[in-house]
Amino acid sequence: MIKMNAEAVIKFVSLRARVKKLVALEKSICDAIKEAMEYRKIGEFGPVASPYKLILRKAKRTDVDYEDMAMRVYKRHYGKAWRAQFDVDKEAYGESTVVSLHDEPNERYKVEAA
């Protein structure tokens, strides 16, 4: 069990501040890498000298929220023809592209002999 005193509070707050800075740095670097990979149209990047490779994945996501709740309202309001109207309205909202960056082991990695 941790001893509750000023030192514990200071350590905790200090750690939380460092984590916050690291999260901001990670987001900044991740955004820059995603932008560079999209610009160069690279879906996967794994240099031979790196044990990891980066994979850029894109997925479509509908901009409609609360789809289940909306379907119940459409069923009550439109009756048997609810699905046709729901699809028309859903299509009108469009889609957003979600871009994510993943890391995986690099099968091309070559360990240099020491």
Residue pairs with C-beta under 8 A, 6 or more apart in sequence:
2 8
30 101
33 54
33 101
34 56
34 99
34 101
36 42
37 43
37 45
37 54
37 56
37 101
38 56
38 99
42 56
43 55
43 56
44 53
44 54
44 55
44 56
45 53
45 54
46 52
46 53
46 54
46 106
46 107
46 108
46 109
47 106
48 106
48 108
48 109
48 110
49 109
49 110
50 106
50 109
51 105
51 106
51 109
52 103
52 104
52 105
52 106
52 109
53 103
53 104
53 105
53 106
53 108
54 101
54 102
54 103
55 101
55 102
55 103
55 104
56 99
56 100
56 101
57 99
57 100
57 101
57 102
58 97
58 98
58 99
58 100
59 97
59 98
59 100
60 95
60 96
60 97
60 98
61 95
61 96
61 97
61 98
62 90
62 93
62 94
62 95
62 96
63 93
63 94
63 95
63 96
64 70
64 90
64 93
67 90
70 86
71 82
71 86
74 82
74 83
74 85
74 86
75 82
78 85
78 86
